[in-house]
Amino acid sequence: MSSTTSQQQSTKAISIDARGPRFSAGITVVLLSTALITHSAWVLLAQAIVFAIGSFRGPQFTPYALIFRTFVRPRLKGEVPTEDVRPPQFAQTVGLLFALVGLAGAVAHLPLVFTIAVSFALAAAFLNAAFNFCLGCEIYLLLLRLK
Amino acid sequence: MGKTTTVKSLAPILIVLVLASIYGFWYQNTRGKVRSAKSTKNGLNEAILGEPLGSRGTLVQFSSAFCTPCRATRVLIENVVKDLADIKHIEIDAETHLDLVRALDIRSTPTTLFLNSVGVEVGRAIGAPKREQITSAIDSLR
């Protein structure tokens, strides 16, 4: 009916199981909490690698998604809710940026930079896991408006 | 000293989880609610929106690429308005209409504006509205 609708349909966006990214966000919360409490750059590095895979290849290719597919999805019942892969992929990119800032803080011996960067990434992952928060919905347009 | 270090490093995570929870509950409570608009600006029209308005009212939905609930919102609104000849649904890609987005102060997607018959915004829902929220907002359009 509307022109936007036909444009979106013609791009044929990839759809994935909507429960996967939320499950992955839960594991991300555990990793980032560990990094924050122990001030471990190695734990943050591991999470940064996961973010990088999710950002460049897609959230359905991360080790967390593999855990979801192998152990969690077979136990879930009911209709599979699907969603466009682009919003969670965007969130992975934002997570990667915060992780890189945190790692830079660790390398430069700036613990406050590490703490703040990991805190923001943790807040976003926690909101996603606990409240089904859509990061792309809330910040993408604001970023575009800054231009 | 060991104890102080532990407390120091537990403080950030507690602050993050408490603040994020407060925001999360606010987020869940406000998304989708239709708030009546106090806008006294001139109405929107076909020249701005690219499509004609509905004779009784129009729902203008702003969507973006990185938005999970936009598709569900579109499907739901189209389903609600398909039997209403005098109400129209227009979906606008926020990214390619940034001037309009700024003029209307759209901050997140989906944001749905409820326009009356002359195109004046009378209500606004930020986030995905529920079916009852859409129908009751449409009922008050004239």
Interface residues (C-beta under 8 A of the other chain):
Chain A: M1 S2 S3 T4 T5 Q7 Q8 A18 S33 L36 I37 T38 H39 E83 D84 R86 P87 P88 F90 A91 T115 V118 S119 L122 A123 F126 L127 A130 F131 F133 C134 L135 G136 C137 E138 Y140 L141 L142 L144 R145 K147
Chain B: S9 L10 P12 I13 I15 V16 L17 L19 A20 S21 Y23 G24 F25 Y27 Q28 G50 E51 S63 S64 A65 F66 C67 T68 P69 C70 R71 R74 E78 H89 I90 E91 I92 D93 A94 E95 L98 V101 R102 I106 R107 S108 T109 P110 G127
